[in-house]
Amino acid sequence: QVQPVESGGDLVQAGGSLKLSCVVSGWSVSGTAMYWYRRAPGKQREWVAVIIKDGTTKYADPVKGRFTISRDNAKNTVYLQMNSLKPDDTAVYYCYAQGISWGQGTQVTVSS
């Protein structure tokens, strides 16, 4: 089964930036909607952003204006640019699409 590989997570100070990557080998990231989700400690996984087939993007209210989802079709990769990070953004970040498995995620920790 196709499984994404997320990377780019790190420990950063509040106000900093990170860019997450999600490589999905054997899958067309332009052929379906691609999502980013996150799971904070002690909380349920929540939706963060989506890029749909025509390139339209949507964002959850807590990240709107700070995060940007994009994709590179040739590299089968989806990105999440995260700016103005806050401690509340601390979570494991996952990319997902219908038809693929959940990956291991990548840890983002934002210190105050």
Backbone as a printed PyTorch tensor [residue, N CA C, xyz], in Angstrom:
tensor([[[  0.8490,  -1.1800,   0.0000],
         [  0.0000,   0.0000,   0.0000],
         [  0.8920,   1.2400,   0.0000]],

        [[  0.4150,   2.2750,  -0.6710],
         [  1.2000,   3.5030,  -0.7820],
         [  1.2240,   4.2090,   0.5620]],

        [[  2.4110,   4.5870,   0.9920],
         [  2.5680,   5.2750,   2.2660],
         [  3.4160,   6.5210,   2.0630]],

        [[  2.9550,   7.6740,   2.5330],
         [  3.7370,   8.9040,   2.3750],
         [  4.8950,   8.9340,   3.3640]],

        [[  5.9120,   9.7050,   3.0240],
         [  7.0450,   9.9220,   3.9040],
         [  7.1620,  11.4160,   4.1580]],

        [[  6.8460,  11.8050,   5.3990],
         [  6.8930,  13.2080,   5.7790],
         [  8.2630,  13.5410,   6.3780]],

        [[  8.7010,  14.7730,   6.1750],
         [  9.9700,  15.2240,   6.7480],
         [  9.9460,  16.7360,   6.9040]],

        [[ 10.9560,  17.2420,   7.5800],
         [ 11.0940,  18.6840,   7.7270],
         [ 10.7470,  19.2140,   9.1010]],

        [[ 10.1900,  18.3700,   9.9460],
         [  9.8510,  18.8280,  11.2930],
         [ 11.0980,  19.1230,  12.1060]],

        [[ 10.9400,  20.0150,  13.0950],
         [ 12.0970,  20.4240,  13.8980],
         [ 11.6010,  21.1690,  15.1220]],

        [[ 12.5420,  21.5460,  15.9640],
         [ 12.2600,  22.4070,  17.1050],
         [ 12.6000,  23.8390,  16.6940]],

        [[ 11.6130,  24.7300,  16.7840],
         [ 11.8240,  26.1250,  16.4210],
         [ 11.2290,  27.0240,  17.4890]],

        [[ 11.6940,  28.2700,  17.5170],
         [ 11.1260,  29.2440,  18.4380],
         [  9.8560,  29.8480,  17.8520]],

        [[  9.0030,  30.3150,  18.7110],
         [  7.7830,  30.9970,  18.2670],
         [  8.1560,  32.1370,  17.3200]],

        [[  7.3900,  32.2550,  16.2540],
         [  7.6730,  33.2610,  15.2400],
         [  8.5110,  32.7500,  14.0960]],

        [[  9.0730,  31.5660,  14.2610],
         [  9.9170,  30.9810,  13.2300],
         [  9.1320,  30.3180,  12.1110]],

        [[  9.8780,  29.7230,  11.1880],
         [  9.2730,  29.0880,  10.0230],
         [  9.8540,  27.6910,   9.8140]],

        [[  9.0570,  26.8460,   9.2010],
         [  9.4880,  25.5220,   8.7730],
         [  8.7810,  25.1900,   7.4770]],

        [[  9.4230,  24.3300,   6.6860],
         [  8.7660,  23.8220,   5.4840],
         [  8.7730,  22.3010,   5.5480]],

        [[  7.5890,  21.7230,   5.5950],
         [  7.4400,  20.2710,   5.6340],
         [  7.3050,  19.7270,   4.2180]],

        [[  7.8040,  18.5160,   4.0290],
         [  7.6910,  17.8380,   2.7500],
         [  7.0180,  16.4910,   2.9410]],

        [[  6.3150,  16.0690,   1.9230],
         [  5.6620,  14.7650,   1.9400],
         [  5.8570,  14.1340,   0.5710]],

        [[  6.6560,  13.0880,   0.5200],
         [  6.8990,  12.3750,  -0.7260],
         [  5.9930,  11.1560,  -0.7810]],

        [[  5.2680,  11.0280,  -1.8570],
         [  4.3560,   9.8980,  -2.0240],
         [  4.7590,   9.1380,  -3.2780]],

        [[  5.6450,   8.2140,  -3.1340],
         [  6.1270,   7.4480,  -4.2740],
         [  5.0290,   6.5480,  -4.8140]],

        [[  4.9530,   6.4610,  -6.1370],
         [  3.9510,   5.6090,  -6.7460],
         [  2.5500,   6.1850,  -6.6970]],

        [[  2.4550,   7.4780,  -6.5280],
         [  1.1470,   8.1400,  -6.3950],
         [  1.2250,   9.4920,  -7.0780]],

        [[  0.1540,   9.8770,  -7.7320],
         [  0.0930,  11.1770,  -8.3800],
         [ -0.5130,  12.1970,  -7.4280]],

        [[  0.3150,  13.1080,  -6.9280],
         [ -0.1980,  14.0990,  -5.9740],
         [ -1.1000,  15.1270,  -6.6450]],

        [[ -1.0980,  15.1440,  -7.9810],
         [ -1.9840,  16.0640,  -8.6860],
         [ -3.2970,  15.3990,  -9.0820]],

        [[ -3.3880,  14.0990,  -8.8790],
         [ -4.5660,  13.3620,  -9.3170],
         [ -5.6760,  13.2800,  -8.2960]],

        [[ -5.4220,  13.7920,  -7.1110],
         [ -6.4110,  13.7350,  -6.0420],
         [ -6.1370,  14.8560,  -5.0520]],

        [[ -7.0910,  15.0880,  -4.1940],
         [ -6.8640,  16.0760,  -3.1390],
         [ -5.8070,  15.5560,  -2.1730]],

        [[ -4.8830,  16.4040,  -1.7840],
         [ -3.8460,  16.0610,  -0.8190],
         [ -4.0160,  16.9390,   0.4120]],

        [[ -3.9430,  16.3200,   1.5640],
         [ -4.2260,  16.9860,   2.8350],
         [ -3.0030,  16.9820,   3.7490]],

        [[ -2.9370,  17.9660,   4.6040],
         [ -2.0780,  17.9330,   5.7810],
         [ -2.9790,  17.9020,   7.0090]],

        [[ -2.6320,  17.0260,   7.9340],
         [ -3.2900,  16.9420,   9.2240],
         [ -2.2250,  17.0940,  10.3100]],

        [[ -2.6640,  17.2900,  11.5260],
         [ -1.7350,  17.3140,  12.6510],
         [ -2.4120,  16.7320,  13.8910]],

        [[ -1.5680,  16.1900,  14.7710],
         [ -2.0570,  15.6880,  16.0580],
         [ -1.1870,  16.2620,  17.1600]],

        [[ -1.7960,  17.0920,  17.9750],
         [ -1.0950,  17.6850,  19.1140],
         [ -1.1600,  16.7210,  20.2940]],

        [[ -0.2480,  16.8350,  21.2270],
         [ -0.2500,  15.9470,  22.3920],
         [ -1.5880,  15.9660,  23.1130]],

        [[ -2.1610,  14.8010,  23.3300],
         [ -3.4110,  14.6930,  24.0700],
         [ -4.6490,  15.0950,  23.2890]],

        [[ -4.5080,  15.3600,  21.9980],
         [ -5.6470,  15.8000,  21.1940],
         [ -5.8610,  14.8780,  20.0080]],

        [[ -7.0220,  14.9930,  19.3990],
         [ -7.3110,  14.2090,  18.2150],
         [ -6.6410,  14.8440,  16.9960]],

        [[ -6.4440,  14.0260,  15.9950],
         [ -5.8790,  14.5310,  14.7510],
         [ -6.8360,  15.5440,  14.1300]],

        [[ -6.3040,  16.6480,  13.6260],
         [ -7.1390,  17.6760,  13.0310],
         [ -6.6200,  18.0450,  11.6420]],

        [[ -7.5370,  18.4370,  10.8170],
         [ -7.2100,  18.8520,   9.4590],
         [ -6.5540,  20.2230,   9.4790]],

        [[ -5.5460,  20.4030,   8.6330],
         [ -4.8010,  21.6470,   8.5750],
         [ -4.9930,  22.3600,   7.2390]],

        [[ -4.7950,  21.6190,   6.1410],
         [ -4.8360,  22.2500,   4.8240],
         [ -5.1020,  21.1930,   3.7680]],

        [[ -5.5910,  21.6450,   2.6120],
         [ -5.8310,  20.7520,   1.4760],
         [ -5.4980,  21.4890,   0.1850]],

        [[ -4.9720,  20.7400,  -0.7690],
         [ -4.8140,  21.2370,  -2.1320],
         [ -5.5460,  20.2500,  -3.0340]],

        [[ -6.5150,  20.7630,  -3.7780],
         [ -7.3240,  19.8550,  -4.5860],
         [ -6.7820,  19.7860,  -6.0130]],

        [[ -7.4310,  18.9910,  -6.8410],
         [ -6.8720,  18.6580,  -8.1510],
         [ -6.5910,  19.8810,  -9.0040]],

        [[ -7.4740,  20.8780,  -8.9270],
         [ -7.2810,  22.0510,  -9.7760],
         [ -6.3170,  23.0660,  -9.1570]],

        [[ -5.7350,  22.7190,  -8.0160],
         [ -4.7630,  23.5960,  -7.3730],
         [ -5.3470,  24.5140,  -6.3240]],

        [[ -6.6550,  24.4980,  -6.1670],
         [ -7.2960,  25.3050,  -5.1330],
         [ -6.8300,  24.8340,  -3.7560]],

        [[ -6.5790,  25.7820,  -2.8680],
         [ -6.1330,  25.4500,  -1.5160],
         [ -7.1220,  25.9720,  -0.4770]],

        [[ -7.2180,  25.2610,   0.6210],
         [ -8.0610,  25.6770,   1.7360],
         [ -7.3230,  25.3840,   3.0350]],

        [[ -7.6610,  26.1690,   4.0610],
         [ -6.9300,  26.0730,   5.3160],
         [ -7.8720,  26.1150,   6.5080]],

        [[ -7.4660,  25.4230,   7.5630],
         [ -8.1940,  25.5250,   8.8150],
         [ -7.9800,  26.9200,   9.3880]],

        [[ -8.9800,  27.4210,  10.1010],
         [ -8.9030,  28.7870,  10.6280],
         [ -7.6400,  29.0630,  11.4550]],

        [[ -7.2110,  28.1360,  12.3170],
         [ -6.0370,  28.4420,  13.1530],
         [ -4.7410,  28.7040,  12.3710]],

        [[ -4.6630,  28.2450,  11.1170],
         [ -3.4240,  28.3990,  10.3550],
         [ -3.5740,  29.3240,   9.1650]],

        [[ -4.7740,  29.7880,   8.9190],
         [ -5.0380,  30.6300,   7.7560],
         [ -4.1780,  31.8870,   7.8130]],

        [[ -3.5360,  32.1790,   6.6880],
         [ -2.6780,  33.3500,   6.6260],
         [ -1.2450,  33.0940,   7.0590]],

        [[ -0.9860,  31.9350,   7.6700],
         [  0.3630,  31.6150,   8.1410],
         [  0.9620,  30.4180,   7.4120]],

        [[  0.1240,  29.4560,   7.0150],
         [  0.5830,  28.2310,   6.3610],
         [  0.2060,  28.2630,   4.8870]],

        [[  1.0450,  27.6300,   4.0600],
         [  0.7740,  27.5220,   2.6290],
         [  1.0580,  26.1030,   2.1650]],

        [[  0.0550,  25.4840,   1.5580],
         [  0.2240,  24.1470,   0.9950],
         [  0.5200,  24.2820,  -0.4950]],

        [[  1.4120,  23.4280,  -0.9880],
         [  1.7490,  23.4360,  -2.4140],
         [  2.1790,  22.0350,  -2.8080]],

        [[  2.4060,  21.8410,  -4.0950],
         [  2.8240,  20.5160,  -4.5470],
         [  3.7550,  20.6490,  -5.7440]],

        [[  4.5850,  19.6280,  -5.9100],
         [  5.4500,  19.5000,  -7.0800],
         [  5.0790,  18.1780,  -7.7360]],

        [[  4.3340,  18.2580,  -8.8140],
         [  3.8180,  17.0470,  -9.4430],
         [  4.9420,  16.1330,  -9.9300]],

        [[  5.9840,  16.7220, -10.4700],
         [  7.0890,  15.9210, -11.0140],
         [  7.8060,  15.1290,  -9.9270]],

        [[  7.8000,  15.6700,  -8.7050],
         [  8.4890,  15.0110,  -7.5950],
         [  7.5360,  14.2170,  -6.7080]],

        [[  6.2500,  14.1900,  -7.0740],
         [  5.2510,  13.5090,  -6.2340],
         [  5.3590,  13.9760,  -4.7790]],

        [[  5.5010,  15.2530,  -4.6030],
         [  5.7380,  15.8160,  -3.2810],
         [  4.7490,  16.9350,  -2.9800]],

        [[  4.2860,  16.9340,  -1.7520],
         [  3.4200,  17.9940,  -1.2440],
         [  4.1730,  18.7090,  -0.1240]],

        [[  4.0310,  20.0110,  -0.0680],
         [  4.7470,  20.8140,   0.9190],
         [  3.7710,  21.5560,   1.8370]],

        [[  4.2750,  21.9100,   3.0020],
         [  3.5280,  22.8000,   3.8890],
         [  4.5180,  23.8250,   4.4300]],

        [[  4.4300,  25.0420,   3.9250],
         [  5.2410,  26.1440,   4.4210],
         [  4.5360,  26.7380,   5.6290]],

        [[  5.2360,  26.7820,   6.7450],
         [  4.6360,  27.2540,   7.9910],
         [  5.4200,  28.4620,   8.4850]],

        [[  4.7530,  29.5830,   8.5540],
         [  5.3670,  30.8240,   9.0270],
         [  4.6980,  31.2940,  10.3100]],

        [[  5.3520,  32.2050,  11.0000],
         [  4.8120,  32.7810,  12.2360],
         [  4.3190,  31.6870,  13.1760]],

        [[  5.1510,  30.6950,  13.3680],
         [  4.7530,  29.5430,  14.1720],
         [  4.4780,  29.9210,  15.6190]],

        [[  3.5100,  29.2210,  16.2100],
         [  3.0860,  29.4490,  17.5850],
         [  3.2480,  28.1460,  18.3790]],

        [[  3.3780,  28.2350,  19.6920],
         [  3.4520,  27.0040,  20.4860],
         [  2.2620,  26.0650,  20.2440]],

        [[  1.0960,  26.6240,  19.9500],
         [ -0.0800,  25.7920,  19.6700],
         [  0.0550,  24.9890,  18.3790]],

        [[  1.0410,  25.3050,  17.5570],
         [  1.2830,  24.5310,  16.3380],
         [  2.0810,  23.2570,  16.6130]],

        [[  2.5360,  23.0910,  17.8360],
         [  3.2890,  21.8940,  18.1930],
         [  2.4220,  20.6550,  17.9860]],

        [[  2.9160,  19.7280,  17.1650],
         [  2.1460,  18.5330,  16.8160],
         [  2.9850,  17.6440,  15.9090]],

        [[  2.4850,  16.4490,  15.6940],
         [  3.0060,  15.5980,  14.6220],
         [  2.1640,  15.8890,  13.3850]],

        [[  2.8350,  16.1790,  12.2830],
         [  2.1590,  16.5520,  11.0480],
         [  2.2010,  15.3930,  10.0570]],

        [[  1.0450,  15.1440,   9.4470],
         [  0.8810,  14.0360,   8.5090],
         [  0.3030,  14.5520,   7.1960]],

        [[  0.7200,  13.9570,   6.0940],
         [ -0.0050,  14.2120,   4.8580],
         [ -0.8510,  12.9800,   4.5480]],

        [[ -1.8720,  13.2100,   3.7670],
         [ -2.8600,  12.1400,   3.5310],
         [ -3.6280,  12.3940,   2.2600]],

        [[ -4.0810,  11.2920,   1.6570],
         [ -5.0380,  11.3420,   0.5660],
         [ -5.8710,  10.0710,   0.6370]],

        [[ -7.0700,  10.1310,   0.1400],
         [ -7.8920,   8.9160,   0.0770],
         [ -7.2040,   7.9130,  -0.8160]],

        [[ -7.0310,   6.7080,  -0.2990],
         [ -6.4040,   5.6540,  -1.0670],
         [ -4.9870,   5.3350,  -0.6630]],

        [[ -4.4110,   6.1530,   0.2550],
         [ -3.0700,   5.8510,   0.7330],
         [ -3.1040,   5.6650,   2.2400]],

        [[ -2.0580,   5.0640,   2.7560],
         [ -1.9740,   4.8440,   4.1960],
         [ -1.5010,   6.1170,   4.8960]],

        [[ -1.6820,   6.1610,   6.1880],
         [ -1.0810,   7.2230,   6.9870],
         [  0.4190,   6.9170,   7.1450]],

        [[  1.2240,   7.9630,   7.0690],
         [  2.6540,   7.8030,   7.2740],
         [  3.0150,   7.9470,   8.7380]],

        [[  4.3210,   8.0640,   8.9950],
         [  4.8040,   8.1940,  10.3650],
         [  4.6740,   9.6170,  10.8890]],

        [[  4.5440,  10.5460,   9.9820],
         [  4.4430,  11.9470,  10.3870],
         [  5.8040,  12.5500,  10.6890]],

        [[  5.8020,  13.8490,  10.9190],
         [  7.0290,  14.5600,  11.2670],
         [  6.7190,  15.5080,  12.4220]],

        [[  7.5850,  15.5100,  13.4260],
         [  7.3210,  16.2560,  14.6450],
         [  7.7250,  17.7180,  14.4960]],

        [[  6.7920,  18.5960,  14.8140],
         [  7.0560,  20.0320,  14.8670],
         [  6.8680,  20.4800,  16.3100]],

        [[  7.8910,  21.0890,  16.8700],
         [  7.8140,  21.6060,  18.2350],
         [  8.1650,  23.0820,  18.2130]],

        [[  7.2570,  23.8960,  18.7390],
         [  7.4460,  25.3400,  18.7600],
         [  7.5840,  25.7870,  20.2140]],

        [[  8.7380,  26.3530,  20.5350],
         [  8.9790,  26.7990,  21.9110],
         [  8.6000,  28.2650,  22.0570]],

        [[  8.1560,  28.6080,  23.2630],
         [  7.7340,  30.0000,  23.5000],
         [  8.8990,  30.8500,  23.9630]]])
